[in-house]
Amino acid sequence: MPVNNTSDITPDPSQKSVGRLKWLEPVALLFPSGFWLIAFLIIPTAFILIQSLVPLGKTEFGLDNYQRVFEYVGGNFIYLVVVWRSLLYAMITTGFCLVLGFPVAYWLAVIAPKRWRNILLLLFVLPLWTSSLLRSYAWITILRPTGVLNSFLNFIGLSGINVLNKAEGVIIGMIYTYLPYMVLVLYTSLERLDLRLLEAAADLGANAKQTFWQVTVPQVSSGIIAGSALVSITSFSDYINPQLLGGPGSRTIASIIELQFLGASSNRGFGSALSMVLILAVTIVIALLIKYGDRRVVSDG
């Protein structure tokens, strides 16, 4: 009876080393981003979650801070009203950015000469190179009662307007801040627009409105969804514009969180609970967009 060679039974050390290398390669590739994610996102979020479960003046865990989010005083859910106001500002900002940004992105991606597109796009996003704080202070100079806008209106014989320290001023600042983001995302999507389909629709007798809704929009639906998601999420958690351009009646959830951490009557536990509510809301929006947004893009394509 033949005896098997011992080399067939004993594992080859080189094969072991190759197996270890195959296991270490993905770990080495994922380590930088994984370390960054764990150190600066997961661990801080865990600290915020733990802190949100400790009521003010107590040492044991509880849900008192989360119950306070639903506090009902004077006939109103005072903190839920702030959350709704933040959501309303985000929806209005997203709608205006989409309506204003789509024509600009379409012109840049389709109509403008190719040799000038990169320069025009750069000029449009140039304000992003400056601090958002400086941009908000610039809008204060424009919108204040004796500012640039009212001075111009008075010069041409019209009465001035007062939108500073009101919701209108906050929305104006937010639209100006997030419009370039919407244009950038839509431009990327419109740049891949198949113009042959537009010509085919015109040859088949479709008017401009039908061509836009039935040909153009389905092709760029992914860009519309992505741009709307980016603007809505970032504007929902905006702090600078409501703080500088708004008044006491236009505070958002980010402003209330700041007061809980740095205000005179600070309550870090309640501020952490509000932060977790904000994180949860953003997570839900992202999850819904991933689940339903991608499905819509696939079906449209």
Secondary structure, DSSP 8 states (H G I E B T S, - for coil): -----HHHHS--HHHHHHHHHHHHHHHHHHHHHHHHHIIIIIHHHHHHHHHHTS-TT--S--SHHHHHHT-EETTEEHHHHHHHHHHHHHHHHHHHHHHHHHHHHHIIIIIS-HHHHHHHHHHHSGGGGS-HHHHHHHHHHHHSTTSHHHHHHHHTT------TTSHHHHHHHHHHHHHHHHHHHHHHHHTT--HHHHHHHHHTT--HHHHIIIIIHHHTHHHHHHHHHHHHHHHHT--HHHHHH--GGG--HHHHHHHHHHSTT--HHHHHHHHHHHHHHHHHHHHHIIIIIHHHHHHH-
